[in-house]
Amino acid sequence: MSDIVQKLWGFCHTLRHDGIDHGDYIEQLTYLLFLKMAEERGAAVPKGSDWTSLKHKSGAALADHYAEVLRTLGRQGGILGEIFTQAQSRFNNPVNLKRVVTLVDEEDWSAMDVDVKAAAFEGLLEKAASEGKKGVGGIFTPRVLQRSIVRVMKPDPRGKPDWKMCDPACGTDGFEVCAYEWLVAEAKGVFDRADARRIKTQTYFGQDILPRARRLALMNLFLHGVEAHIHLGDSIYEPDRGERYDVVLTNPPFGTKGANQAPEREDFTIATSSKQLNFVQHVLTLLKPGGRAAMVLPDNCLFEDKAGEVFEILMQDCALHTVLRLPRGTFTPYSQGVKANVIFFQKGRPTEEVWIFDARSNVPGITKKDRPLTPQHFAEFEAAYGKDPNGLSKRKDTGETGRFRRFRLGEIKERGYKLDITWLKDESLEDSDELPEPQDLASEAITEFEAIVDDLRDIIALLEREEGVEK
């Protein structure tokens, strides 16, 4: 797989001279690979818009035909129309298009394992981010982390006709890919006849604000044999559509870009411009009674001004039973400096206690080459979490020298419902050899500064409202 990714990636340098950036290149590959795999599988594609019609053309005829194929497929119903909606060719030079067609045609993609086919795109996204190409890391969460979350959450739809899961900030929809892979492994690839079609066509839902991300999500699930339902739009600024889910797994986008004002939604009790805190409120709305969620949140969301108010509401309606402090550098190479956590909660019962697992203190920071993120980073957490996906397994408080501790609701309330609780002394921060890189420290500072900017926006908005009342 790495050889294929390297070969496909190597051609990016040629395309840059043709005005095609890395994101466009990855997107164009999704179109071409879809058509190649459709031919391999014998899937129904309109005659004249299939892979064969492309690979036998060259020059201007190929460029014109490719553009027409994209237009034709975008007008189709079902999954074809979903994937090719508003698709456009980015190739200016027919020679470059022909070379990419040849690269894709050389591989027998359907002969590969399903997760390997999707890995071609994930590998390209990772390559782009590791080389500092902005705009792709925001839609990618480390698979190691996603798989760990899936293992403890156990998103199992078997025998449950109305069961659905969702990622309202899905990017390439890696959470649901991991959920489906976990399910296939649990079922040993065999589903009851009553379950099989429903699981593949009526189980996995998502949303993303970026058309390219949505397209990649649809393609990613298609490569796993799943027809996902991915809505294009802004999850927190659009009105609630009334859809409810049994499981929500999500990593809302970091930062404050686009969060200039609090969304006007009746189901949001706390008014804030913080995107992540609004996503917390959105997930609370999305969950069915008894539904469970796991969310990735940066550190500032556990302590910033409105965090306590949001978590107080959440803890009244949900059991926020577990918090996982992630190792430094978990999002390397995408957002190296971001310090983040995962919160786990179940709707329908109030919070009585919160268990916090510290996987960060005295753990060397993650790097791409020397100290990559591995399943071992989360093995102790998964054991401590227990087998019950709702956090109801018997647990042991390991005390002030251990990594897993229990905090009763009264203690949380005394802290203003803010969850930035630490107890281990991080010896690694006193070791000059273990200190984060300067660029990572700068990134951390920017993240904290953005949280301050959010608070200032809220203060200004409050003053403007009061001024309007006085007038």
Summary of the structure (lengths in Angstrom):
residues: 471
radius of gyration: 23.3
end to end distance: 65.7
largest distance: 72.6
contacts: 1475
relative contact order: 0.09
helix: 47%
strand: 12%
